[in-house]
Amino acid sequence: MFKDNLVQTRKLMGLTQEDIADKLGVTRQSVAKWESGESVPDLDKCKQLADIFGVSLDDLANYEPEDNLGVAVPPKGKHLFGLVTVGEKGQIVIPAKARKIFEINPGDQIVVLGDEGQGIALVKTENFLSLANMVSKLKK
């Protein structure tokens, strides 16, 4: 898991083992051992790696691409919750993990935003109204 995420994320960022070694102040051989699973960096180096890649430490250590449509470790704060099926009347079920992270509870209202080039976004009503109020104050 960790070693695979390390290799995949490093390659996605276009970095070499030498680049990572330089950023961490270790040898390229150390990075190669981490990537082969021969050893694991200490917690401080793991945190530095997560910061270099812009991912969470938890995702770097535990992310399972096969559980997430084969997609690599996402940037910090970004999530892939899986697929949902649209019902006959357009309804979808928001995955439990998404509801927990974004504190969406039964009875909450959600604003649906759309951009033909980007897609659909769901925003809790109070967050949207707060943002709209800030924007209207800036225009005055």
Secondary structure, 3 states (H helix, E strand, C coil): CHHHHHHHHHHHCCCCHHHHHHHHCCCHHHHHHHHHCCCCCCHHHHHHHHHHHCCCHHHHHHCCHHHCCCCCCCCCCCCCCCCCCCCCCCCCCCCHHHHHHCCCCCCCCEEEEEECCCEEEEEEHHHHHHHHHHHHHHHC
